């Protein structure tokens, strides 16, 4: 007598057959959905394809904090060089576009206090920066954010002998974060 269509092949269980039959449609759905238009953030650029160079002159500093504009400018340059194909130059006249930056404010605020002594144990640094990317040919802004805000917190040691100024490392961390965000925003045109 010939085997029926419902018969299970020798050595295979009903569960194995179900798995085999259900995996094929699943693979088909995955194959179709792989080309649905999604992309990883940071891989697309809304900047003109004709651009070859971007000038990033030193940001202006409207604060009393020494060299903060240099840190932020350097962080943006490093990030552009790491994540884009553009040549970064200093001369705005010979560039396809110019990225201007202005450090508007830098504030340091106490956040936590020692309950017994009343001394400050934690500070919050807040920086406000204005950034604008201008097309040199049209003289129109391609990207503009008039108030980018970045914050970082640092601890203050109560022991005078082991005291280490933590504001400098906090500003360095904030600069790296700022550079990364500026480049991502410019490339994705947010």
Backbone as CSV, one residue per row, in Angstrom:
resi,resn,N_x,N_y,N_z,CA_x,CA_y,CA_z,C_x,C_y,C_z
1,UNK,0.839,-1.157,0.000,0.000,0.000,0.000,0.894,1.232,0.000
2,UNK,0.651,2.213,-0.920,1.506,3.396,-0.982,1.281,4.298,0.222
3,UNK,2.337,5.007,0.639,2.176,5.885,1.790,1.262,7.052,1.445
4,UNK,0.511,7.496,2.422,-0.390,8.633,2.221,0.397,9.937,2.282
5,UNK,-0.246,11.007,1.831,0.422,12.317,1.846,0.689,12.796,3.266
6,UNK,-0.062,12.343,4.191,0.096,12.763,5.579,1.158,11.950,6.306
7,UNK,1.708,11.015,5.636,2.683,10.155,6.282,3.962,10.939,6.558
8,UNK,4.571,10.640,7.663,5.821,11.282,8.072,6.961,10.476,7.497
9,UNK,7.942,11.155,6.804,9.068,10.408,6.268,9.815,9.688,7.372
10,UNK,10.467,8.654,6.981,11.187,7.819,7.929,12.179,8.650,8.729
11,UNK,12.129,8.585,10.036,13.055,9.289,10.914,12.670,10.721,11.217
12,UNK,11.616,11.277,10.651,11.217,12.666,10.905,9.963,12.689,11.750
13,UNK,9.903,13.579,12.679,8.715,13.725,13.525,7.816,14.811,12.960
14,UNK,6.628,14.896,13.483,5.676,15.922,13.045,6.212,17.311,13.374
15,UNK,6.910,17.456,14.477,7.480,18.754,14.869,8.545,19.186,13.877
16,UNK,9.393,18.263,13.432,10.433,18.599,12.459,9.821,19.026,11.137
17,UNK,8.774,18.329,10.702,8.097,18.703,9.462,7.467,20.084,9.584
18,UNK,6.834,20.361,10.715,6.222,21.672,10.918,7.295,22.757,10.857
19,UNK,8.431,22.505,11.496,9.523,23.463,11.492,10.020,23.707,10.070
20,UNK,10.206,22.650,9.291,10.677,22.782,7.912,9.695,23.578,7.065
21,UNK,8.411,23.304,7.231,7.400,23.982,6.430,7.201,25.436,6.856
22,UNK,7.443,25.763,8.111,7.237,27.139,8.573,8.474,28.016,8.363
23,UNK,9.631,27.417,8.235,10.851,28.203,8.058,10.932,28.809,6.663
24,UNK,10.405,28.147,5.671,10.470,28.648,4.292,9.709,29.964,4.152
25,UNK,8.455,30.075,4.621,7.772,31.382,4.527,8.475,32.465,5.345
26,UNK,9.036,32.069,6.472,9.746,33.038,7.306,10.966,33.594,6.561
27,UNK,11.720,32.737,5.919,12.876,33.183,5.144,12.438,34.083,3.992
28,UNK,11.327,33.754,3.358,10.802,34.563,2.259,10.442,35.969,2.738
29,UNK,9.779,36.080,3.900,9.407,37.384,4.467,10.659,38.187,4.824
30,UNK,11.642,37.530,5.412,12.886,38.223,5.754,13.609,38.721,4.505
31,UNK,13.607,37.934,3.464,14.246,38.335,2.219,13.561,39.548,1.609
32,UNK,12.244,39.557,1.622,11.504,40.693,1.072,11.674,41.960,1.905
33,UNK,11.733,41.809,3.215,11.825,42.992,4.080,13.227,43.577,4.140
34,UNK,14.225,42.866,3.662,15.599,43.379,3.747,15.831,44.586,2.857
35,UNK,15.041,44.809,1.864,15.218,45.953,0.976,14.117,46.980,1.112
36,UNK,13.626,47.211,2.327,12.454,48.057,2.494,12.783,49.536,2.676
37,UNK,14.019,49.950,2.514,14.332,51.366,2.552,14.893,51.870,3.869
38,UNK,15.020,51.039,4.859,15.610,51.482,6.117,17.109,51.593,5.945
39,UNK,17.715,52.506,6.716,19.164,52.664,6.673,19.668,52.959,8.067
40,UNK,20.939,52.722,8.261,21.572,53.002,9.539,21.810,54.501,9.639
41,UNK,21.452,55.081,10.765,21.641,56.520,10.945,23.107,56.867,10.781
42,UNK,23.369,57.991,10.123,24.738,58.448,9.937,25.351,58.009,8.620
43,UNK,24.687,57.141,7.879,25.247,56.671,6.619,24.755,57.461,5.420
44,UNK,23.794,58.332,5.614,23.304,59.123,4.496,23.721,60.570,4.704
45,UNK,23.827,61.289,3.608,24.188,62.691,3.694,23.247,63.490,2.809
46,UNK,22.729,64.566,3.353,21.844,65.445,2.601,22.599,66.664,2.091
47,UNK,23.913,66.595,2.104,24.730,67.690,1.608,24.894,67.554,0.095
48,UNK,25.115,68.662,-0.592,25.290,68.602,-2.046,26.452,67.685,-2.452
49,UNK,26.221,66.871,-3.464,27.246,65.913,-3.897,28.432,66.591,-4.575
50,UNK,28.267,67.835,-5.009,29.357,68.550,-5.690,30.417,69.074,-4.719
51,UNK,30.118,69.086,-3.438,31.081,69.602,-2.461,32.290,68.682,-2.354
52,UNK,33.456,69.295,-2.296,34.703,68.563,-2.090,35.371,68.953,-0.774
53,UNK,35.216,70.241,-0.402,35.911,70.767,0.781,34.949,71.520,1.686
54,UNK,35.254,71.476,2.973,34.517,72.265,3.968,35.557,72.996,4.811
55,UNK,35.385,74.290,4.927,36.273,75.080,5.784,35.643,75.150,7.175
56,UNK,36.469,74.925,8.175,36.006,75.034,9.557,36.980,75.963,10.280
57,UNK,36.730,77.280,10.189,37.591,78.206,10.930,37.315,78.085,12.426
58,UNK,38.237,78.577,13.222,38.075,78.515,14.676,36.768,79.183,15.079
59,UNK,36.041,78.515,15.971,34.796,79.069,16.493,35.109,80.356,17.252
60,UNK,34.138,81.236,17.367,34.311,82.428,18.205,33.888,82.089,19.627
61,UNK,34.480,82.776,20.578,34.229,82.493,21.991,33.667,83.734,22.665
62,UNK,32.388,83.681,23.036,31.751,84.784,23.749,31.796,84.587,25.263
63,UNK,32.556,83.595,25.723,32.637,83.302,27.156,33.989,83.748,27.700
64,UNK,34.170,83.571,28.991,35.458,83.861,29.614,36.286,82.592,29.806
65,UNK,35.793,81.461,29.321,36.504,80.189,29.467,37.605,80.096,28.424
66,UNK,38.806,79.930,28.892,39.991,79.918,28.046,40.002,78.715,27.112
67,UNK,40.156,78.945,25.810,40.357,77.949,24.765,39.194,76.980,24.552
68,UNK,38.016,77.257,25.065,36.890,76.341,24.841,36.541,76.282,23.360
69,UNK,36.681,77.395,22.659,36.377,77.426,21.223,37.332,76.534,20.436
70,UNK,38.592,76.442,20.891,39.569,75.590,20.218,39.226,74.116,20.401
71,UNK,38.812,73.756,21.601,38.424,72.366,21.863,37.256,71.945,20.985
72,UNK,36.239,72.801,20.923,35.051,72.469,20.146,35.360,72.415,18.646
73,UNK,36.160,73.364,18.157,36.541,73.373,16.742,37.316,72.106,16.397
74,UNK,38.287,71.757,17.218,39.093,70.557,16.976,38.231,69.299,16.986
75,UNK,37.268,69.229,17.896,36.397,68.050,17.976,35.545,67.908,16.720
76,UNK,35.041,69.016,16.196,34.230,68.976,14.979,35.099,68.583,13.780
77,UNK,36.299,69.134,13.685,37.212,68.786,12.586,37.547,67.301,12.619
78,UNK,37.903,66.784,13.803,38.227,65.352,13.932,37.060,64.484,13.478
79,UNK,35.858,64.859,13.883,34.679,64.065,13.553,34.365,64.121,12.056
80,UNK,34.489,65.288,11.440,34.277,65.396,9.991,35.295,64.549,9.232
81,UNK,36.546,64.575,9.667,37.584,63.803,8.991,37.357,62.300,9.152
82,UNK,36.844,61.894,10.297,36.625,60.472,10.558,35.387,59.930,9.852
83,UNK,34.370,60.768,9.675,33.088,60.257,9.196,32.685,60.677,7.787
84,UNK,33.464,61.540,7.136,33.058,62.001,5.810,34.210,61.921,4.820
85,UNK,33.878,62.163,3.565,34.870,62.163,2.488,35.405,63.566,2.215
86,UNK,34.869,64.571,2.890,35.246,65.953,2.607,36.643,66.266,3.116
87,UNK,37.348,67.117,2.368,38.648,67.622,2.814,38.357,68.842,3.681
88,UNK,38.907,68.857,4.871,38.687,69.961,5.802,39.853,70.926,5.657
89,UNK,39.517,72.191,5.362,40.543,73.210,5.146,40.266,74.415,6.032
90,UNK,41.220,75.330,6.113,41.077,76.521,6.949,40.560,77.730,6.179
91,UNK,40.845,77.811,4.866,40.522,78.995,4.079,39.068,78.961,3.596
92,UNK,38.197,79.793,4.148,36.788,79.807,3.738,36.584,80.193,2.274
93,UNK,37.477,80.998,1.699,37.301,81.468,0.328,37.441,80.348,-0.699
94,UNK,38.240,79.340,-0.413,38.464,78.274,-1.388,37.697,76.993,-1.079
95,UNK,36.737,77.054,-0.163,35.980,75.860,0.223,34.619,75.824,-0.451
96,UNK,34.057,74.627,-0.548,32.692,74.463,-1.066,31.674,74.980,-0.071
97,UNK,31.992,74.847,1.212,31.102,75.301,2.280,31.937,75.712,3.482
98,UNK,31.320,76.495,4.356,32.004,76.958,5.566,31.123,76.665,6.763
99,UNK,31.714,76.041,7.784,31.009,75.775,9.035,31.454,76.802,10.063
100,UNK,30.537,77.657,10.480,30.822,78.675,11.494,30.274,78.199,12.833
101,UNK,31.002,78.503,13.887,30.538,78.168,15.220,30.809,79.305,16.179
102,UNK,29.923,79.427,17.157,30.076,80.475,18.164,29.683,79.902,19.516
103,UNK,30.616,79.948,20.476,30.330,79.500,21.830,29.631,80.654,22.533
104,UNK,28.349,80.477,22.816,27.537,81.551,23.376,27.722,81.698,24.880
105,UNK,27.564,80.589,25.615,27.719,80.632,27.077,28.314,79.332,27.583
106,UNK,28.960,79.412,28.715,29.421,78.240,29.440,29.148,78.518,30.904
107,UNK,28.276,77.700,31.495,27.868,77.908,32.891,28.256,76.700,33.723
108,UNK,28.725,76.956,34.922,29.028,75.899,35.875,28.117,76.089,37.080
109,UNK,27.353,75.037,37.408,26.350,75.122,38.468,26.547,73.994,39.469
110,UNK,26.526,74.294,40.774,26.596,73.220,41.760,25.321,72.367,41.710
111,UNK,25.509,71.053,41.815,24.369,70.134,41.735,24.152,69.399,43.053
112,UNK,25.223,68.867,43.627,25.121,68.117,44.878,26.012,68.742,45.947
113,UNK,25.547,68.629,47.175,26.280,69.159,48.320,26.477,68.057,49.341
114,UNK,27.558,68.171,50.140,27.777,67.267,51.259,26.794,67.653,52.358
115,UNK,26.032,66.700,52.857,24.978,66.979,53.841,25.526,67.497,55.171
116,UNK,26.698,67.055,55.562,27.236,67.481,56.853,28.042,68.770,56.758
117,UNK,28.873,68.901,55.730,29.741,70.085,55.647,29.144,71.201,54.799
118,UNK,28.206,70.868,53.928,27.624,71.876,53.042,28.488,72.200,51.833
119,UNK,29.616,71.480,51.672,30.502,71.726,50.536,29.912,71.128,49.256
120,UNK,30.230,71.756,48.137,29.778,71.254,46.843,30.564,69.988,46.519
121,UNK,29.848,68.931,46.077,30.509,67.678,45.720,30.355,67.331,44.237
122,UNK,29.418,67.992,43.560,29.200,67.703,42.145,28.783,68.982,41.424
123,UNK,29.364,69.190,40.230,29.068,70.381,39.434,28.525,69.957,38.066
124,UNK,27.707,70.827,37.492,27.166,70.612,36.162,27.666,71.729,35.249
125,UNK,28.281,71.330,34.112,28.749,72.297,33.129,27.763,72.269,31.967
126,UNK,27.268,73.458,31.590,26.336,73.590,30.468,26.924,74.561,29.467
127,UNK,26.910,74.149,28.201,27.457,74.989,27.153,26.396,75.190,26.067
128,UNK,26.304,76.408,25.573,25.389,76.762,24.479,26.239,77.210,23.296
129,UNK,25.986,76.593,22.129,26.785,76.876,20.938,25.859,77.100,19.739
130,UNK,26.237,78.042,18.912,25.525,78.325,17.662,26.379,77.781,16.521
131,UNK,25.746,77.015,15.598,26.472,76.407,14.484,25.704,76.662,13.190
132,UNK,26.460,76.997,12.121,25.840,77.245,10.829,26.783,76.766,9.720
133,UNK,26.246,75.971,8.795,26.990,75.520,7.629,26.424,76.244,6.421
134,UNK,27.288,77.018,5.744,26.851,77.867,4.633,27.484,77.382,3.333
135,UNK,26.646,77.250,2.297,27.124,76.913,0.955,27.841,78.145,0.408
136,UNK,29.097,77.993,0.001,29.890,79.137,-0.477,29.409,79.673,-1.821
137,UNK,28.775,78.837,-2.615,28.303,79.276,-3.930,27.016,80.099,-3.798
138,UNK,26.058,79.605,-3.041,24.758,80.291,-2.923,24.706,81.253,-1.742
139,UNK,25.641,81.116,-0.815,25.694,81.914,0.421,24.471,81.680,1.312
140,UNK,23.818,80.532,1.130,22.645,80.181,1.936,23.022,79.103,2.944
141,UNK,22.427,79.160,4.136,22.702,78.116,5.128,22.111,76.770,4.703
142,UNK,22.924,75.740,4.816,22.483,74.380,4.543,22.042,73.736,5.851
143,UNK,22.691,74.117,6.937,22.357,73.638,8.277,22.542,74.804,9.238
144,UNK,21.618,74.912,10.198,21.728,75.976,11.193,21.056,75.545,12.483
145,UNK,21.753,75.742,13.587,21.188,75.522,14.914,21.707,76.656,15.788
146,UNK,20.798,77.526,16.218,21.198,78.711,16.975,21.409,78.476,18.461
147,UNK,21.080,77.286,18.956,21.296,77.019,20.380,21.421,75.522,20.644
148,UNK,22.615,74.993,20.386,22.906,73.611,20.744,23.338,73.612,22.200
149,UNK,22.741,72.746,22.999,23.031,72.709,24.431,23.641,71.354,24.784
150,UNK,24.783,71.402,25.481,25.445,70.188,25.945,25.775,70.343,27.422
151,UNK,25.635,69.223,28.150,25.879,69.230,29.596,26.772,68.052,29.975
152,UNK,27.543,68.275,31.034,28.323,67.187,31.616,28.497,67.494,33.097
153,UNK,28.566,66.442,33.873,28.689,66.582,35.320,30.054,66.073,35.757
154,UNK,30.601,66.695,36.788,31.862,66.204,37.334,31.847,66.340,38.846
155,UNK,32.673,65.502,39.491,32.740,65.448,40.955,33.867,66.345,41.466
156,UNK,33.678,66.840,42.658,34.715,67.625,43.333,35.145,66.849,44.565
157,UNK,36.436,66.586,44.664,36.953,65.823,45.797,36.987,66.699,47.047
158,UNK,36.494,66.185,48.166,36.545,66.965,49.415,37.933,66.969,50.049
159,UNK,38.794,66.034,49.650,40.131,65.921,50.205,41.072,66.851,49.440
160,UNK,41.595,67.855,50.113,42.461,68.843,49.476,43.744,68.203,48.957
161,UNK,44.293,67.215,49.660,45.548,66.580,49.250,45.389,65.807,47.933
162,UNK,44.228,65.192,47.731,44.034,64.404,46.508,43.175,65.152,45.485
163,UNK,43.039,66.465,45.660,42.183,67.249,44.768,42.724,67.238,43.342
164,UNK,41.828,67.000,42.413,42.155,67.035,40.988,41.037,67.804,40.301
165,UNK,41.391,68.812,39.522,40.392,69.626,38.831,39.700,68.780,37.774
166,UNK,38.441,68.475,37.986,37.683,67.608,37.087,36.966,68.369,35.978
167,UNK,36.986,69.689,36.010,36.283,70.434,34.974,36.930,70.223,33.603
168,UNK,38.246,70.156,33.566,38.946,69.982,32.293,38.562,68.672,31.597
169,UNK,38.591,67.530,32.277,38.134,66.294,31.633,36.649,66.346,31.243
170,UNK,35.829,67.025,32.019,34.404,67.160,31.680,34.248,67.963,30.395
171,UNK,35.022,69.025,30.237,34.965,69.829,29.010,35.464,69.026,27.809
172,UNK,36.446,68.178,28.030,36.957,67.332,26.941,35.896,66.323,26.503
173,UNK,35.216,65.685,27.466,34.140,64.743,27.134,33.015,65.458,26.387
174,UNK,32.666,66.646,26.864,31.602,67.420,26.248,31.996,67.841,24.826
175,UNK,33.244,68.174,24.602,33.716,68.560,23.264,33.581,67.407,22.285
176,UNK,33.977,66.207,22.705,33.850,65.028,21.837,32.381,64.750,21.507
177,UNK,31.528,64.852,22.519,30.090,64.645,22.321,29.527,65.701,21.374
178,UNK,29.958,66.928,21.552,29.511,68.027,20.699,29.918,67.772,19.244
179,UNK,31.187,67.432,19.010,31.669,67.177,17.661,30.879,66.071,16.976
180,UNK,30.621,65.005,17.704,29.858,63.889,17.157,28.438,64.308,16.788
181,UNK,27.785,65.057,17.659,26.411,65.493,17.401,26.330,66.497,16.246
182,UNK,27.270,67.420,16.186,27.252,68.414,15.105,27.369,67.721,13.752
183,UNK,28.334,66.828,13.611,28.547,66.154,12.337,27.338,65.287,11.977
184,UNK,26.793,64.562,12.942,25.600,63.746,12.673,24.433,64.622,12.235
185,UNK,24.224,65.725,12.920,23.120,66.634,12.567,23.315,67.235,11.180
186,UNK,24.533,67.651,10.861,24.809,68.244,9.560,24.597,67.221,8.446
187,UNK,25.117,66.014,8.640,25.007,64.978,7.605,23.571,64.524,7.391
188,UNK,22.803,64.464,8.463,21.430,63.977,8.355,20.435,65.106,8.244
189,UNK,20.926,66.350,8.288,20.125,67.551,8.095,18.958,67.675,9.066
190,UNK,19.251,67.483,10.359,18.214,67.622,11.384,18.200,69.032,11.899
